[in-house]
Amino acid sequence: MCRMLGYLGAPVLLDDLLYAPDSSLLKQTVDAQMLSMLNLAGFGFAAWSDQWQGPDAPLCYRSTQVAVFDKNIQAMAKKLSARALVAHLRGVPYHAATQVNLENVHPFNFEGLPLVLAHNGDLAAFSQMRFDLVEHVRPEFRRLIMGSSDSAWLYALVVSQLESPAGPNTAEALVRAVERTLAIVRQVRERHGIRRSSSVNLILGDGRNLVAVRFTFDFGVFDVAPFQGGVEFLSAWYTLGRDYGLKDGEWKMVAGPERADSVIVASEPLTRDVATWVEVPEYSALMMTRDEAGCHGRVVALDV
C-alpha cells in the first residue's frame, strides 16, 4: 500500500516535509510506522510556488527509483520552497504481475490542468471494472490515461466530474467531484458483484485548495487476507497551525487551528509528537482553502 502527504500554507522548504521530520514521507519508504511493508515502487510530487513561472501550474516530478536513494529528490528538496505540495510513495504487492513503471507513479496530472491526485488503497477486481468506467470519462481525457492502475483511472474520473476541469475550482467542488466518482465506482462494483473491501484514500490539490478523503467500499470484507497485514494504513491525519518548523527538538506548527495559515495532511503523522495531529474521520473529507485570510476549511461527511 502507499503513503501520501499534502501541504497548503506559507512557503516551506520541501526538505522540511520530505526528509527532516522524525517520520518524514521519504523515511516511510522503509520505516513507515503504520504500515508493515516497504514502499519501493516509485515516488512523485506536485508543488506550487508564486516564485515560479506559471504559479498556478504544478511542478511535477516522478521517478521509479527507490525514493530514499534518489539524489535528484534530495537536491531539489534542499533548494525548493513551495506553498502547496502533494507527494506520494507507491507501495505495491510483492507479485510478479505488478507493474512498476513511470506511468503508474503518483500524483496524477493531465497537462494543462491544475488538479493533481494521489491515492492510497486499491480497487479489488479493477481489471473487471476498467472498461465500464470509460463511459464516465470525458472523451478528451480518455486518450490521456497512460497508467494501467486503478489510481490513474480514479484521477480521470474525478476531473471528468468537474464542471470546469481547467479551474478555478473550490474545495467544495472537488469534494462533489469525488462523491460522484465514488458513486460511479460503487455502481460498477455492484454490476460485477464485487464485494471485497477496497480503500480509496485520496489527496487532491490544485495549489489553492487541498482535499483529503478517507473512504472504503465494503470495509472488512475479504475473500483473501489483505496483503497490508492490518488496517492502520487506512488512516489519514492532519495538523493545522502556522510557522511550521523545528521547535524545541520537535517538528510542528504553532498557534492551532484558530489562527492557522497552513495545513499538513498525511497517511500517518510525520512527527514523533502526535499531540497536534487529528485523524480524518472515516467516510469523510477534509477540505481546506488558503486565501488572504489564512488557511480555513472543515471536515464533511461524504454523501455516497
N, C-alpha and C positions, 0 to 999 in steps of 0.2 A: 504494500500500500504506500501512500505518498505522504509528504509533509509540505505544508504551504505557509506562506507569510504574506500579509498585506500591510501597507503603511500609508497613511494620509496625514499630512500635517506640515509643520515647519520643516524646512530643508534639513536633511540629516545625511551624514556620510554613510554610504552603503555598507562600509566595513562595520559600522556600529550596529547594524541589523544582521548582516550575513555571517560575520566572523566573531566579533568581540564578546557578545553576551555568553553567560555560562552554558546555556543550551541553545546557541545560535542555530540558525537554519542549516548552515554548512556543517556544523558539528553533528547534526542529526543524520548526516549521511551514514555514519557508522555507529552513532550512540544516541539514538532517539530515546527519550525517557518514557514515552507512552506508546511504543511500537516495537515489538520483538522481532524486527527484521532489518536488513540493510537496505539502503536506498541508493542503488548503484546504476540506475537506468537513465540517467540524464538530469540536467539542471537547466533552468531558464529563468529569466526575469524580464519584466517590462517596467520601465522607470520614466518619470516625467520631471522636467525641471524648467522653470521660467527662464533660465540662463541658456538654454539650448535652442538651436534653430528649430522652429516649429514646436513650440512648447506644449501644444495640445495633442501632439502625436507621440506615442510611446517609443522610447528607445528599447528595442528588443534584442536579447541575447539568449541563445540556446546552444547547448552542447551535450553530446552523448558521453563525454568523458566523465569519469568518477569525479564528482564536484570538488572534493577536498584536495585533489591533485591538479586542478585546473588553474594554471598560472595566470591565464587571461582574466579569470574572475578576480583573483587576488589583486592583480594590478589595477583593474577598473574600480574595485571596491574601495581602494585607498585614495582614489582621486575624484570619484564622482559623488556629488550630493544630489539628492532628489527630494521633491515634495510629495511624491507618490510612488509606490512600488508594489508590484505583485510578483512574488517569486515562488518557485516550485521545485521540489526534489521528487523525482519519479522513482517509485518503488514498484516492482512487478513480481509476479510469482516466478519462482525458480523453475522454469519449464522450458523445454526446447522450442515449443511453439510460440513463445513470447517474442514479440518484435521490439528490439531496441534500436530505434533509428531517430533521426532528427525530426521527421515529420510528426512523431508522437510525443515530442518533448513539449511540456507546457512552459509558460502560459500561451494560449492560442490567440491569434490575432490575424484578421484579414487586413491586408494592406489598404490603407485609406480610412479604416475605421478606428475610432479612439478606444473602443472597448476591448479588454482582454479578459480571459477566463482561465482559472486553474481549478482542477478537480482532484479531490481525494475520495476514492471509492471505486466501485466497479458495478456495471450493469450486467447482471447474470444473463447468460444466453444472448449476448449482444449480437452475435452473428445471425441469429434468427430475426432480430428486430430491425437491422440496419436498413433494409430496403423498404420497410413500412414507414420509415421516418422521412424518406426522400420527399414525399409529397408535402411535408410540413416545412421544408427548407426552401427559401426563396430561390428561384431559378438562377439569379446572378451569383448566389453563394454556393450552389451545388458544385460547380466546377472548381471552386477554390478549396474544397476539402481535400487535403493531402494526406492527413493521418488516417490510419485504419482503426484507431481506438474509439471507444465509446466517448471519451472526453472530447475528441475532435468534433464529433457529431453533436454533442451537447452544446458546444460553442456555436456551431452553425444554426442549431435550433433556437438558441437564445437570441442571437442577433436578428434572426428571421421574425421573431415575435415583437420586435421593437417597431414602433411607428416610424421612427427616424433612426436607422442604424448608424448614420453618419453623425448623429448628435446635433445639438447638445441634448442630453437626457438628464432626468432627475434620478435620485436613488430610488424613489418610488416606482418610476417607470422600469428600472432594471429589475426590481423585485417582481413586478407584474409579469415581465417577460419570463422570468424564471418560473413563476407559478404556471404560466401557460405551457412552458416546456415540460414541466413535471407532469402536468395533466395529459399531455400528448404521450409521454413515455408510459404513463400508467395505462392509457387506453391500449397501446401496442402490447404491453406486457399481458393484459387481460386477453387480448386477441390470440396470443400464443400460449396462454395458460402458464405463464411464468410466475412463480410464486416465491422464488428464492430471494432471501434478503439481499438488497442492493443499496449501497450507500451513495449518496450524491451530496457530499460536502463541497461547496464551491466558494471561491473568492473571485469577485468581479471588480474591475476598476477601470475608470476612464480618465484618470488624472484629477478629477474634481469630486468624484463620488467613489465610495468603497462599500461593497456589499459582501457579507459573509453569510452563507446559507448552510444550515445543518439539517439534513433530511435523509431518511432511509425508507425505501419501499419494503414492506413486509419484514420489519425488524425481527431478527432472531430466528427466521425460518430458513433452515439449511438442509439441502439434500445430501451434502457432504460437509465435513468440518471446514470452517473458514480458514484460509491459509494464513490469515493475520495472527492467529493464535490468541485473540482476545478482542474486546470491543473498545478498548481505550483509544484506539486510533480514530474512532469516530468523533472524537471531541473537537471543539473549536473554542478558542479563548480570545478575549480581547482586554485591552487596558487603555484607559483614557487619561489624558493629562496634558502637560506641557513641559518644555525644557528637558526632553529626553537625553539621558547621558549617564555616565558613571558617577555615582554619588555615594560616598562612604563605602566604597567597595562593592556596590550593587548597581546594576544597570536598571534604570527605572525612569518613570516620569513623575512629576510632582504636580501639586495643585488639585488633582482629582477631576472628576467629570464636570463639575460646575464651572470650571474655568478652562476647560480643555481647548487646545488648539491642534491636538494631534491624537491619532488612534493607531494602535498596533493590533492586528488580529492574526492568529496563528493556530496551527493544528495542536500545538502544546505551548505552554509558557516558555519564553526564551530565557527567563532568569531563574536563579536559584530561589530567590524570594518571590513567592507567588501571591503574596497578600493583596496586591493591587490588580490581579487578574480575575476576570469574571468569565464563567463558561456561558457560551451562547446556548440557550435552551434548545432541546430537541424540537424539530419541526418548526423552526423559526429562522428569521433572517435579521441580522444586524445591518442597518443601513445608515451610512454616515456621509455627510457632505461638508466640505470646507469652503468657507467664503470669508468676506471681510470681518464677519462677526466671530469667526473661530470655527471649530470643528463641532458639529452637532448632528444629532440623529436619534434613533431609537431602535429597539428590538420589536419586531412584529411577528405575529403568528402567521404561518403560511396557509393560504387558502387553497388547498389542493385536495 
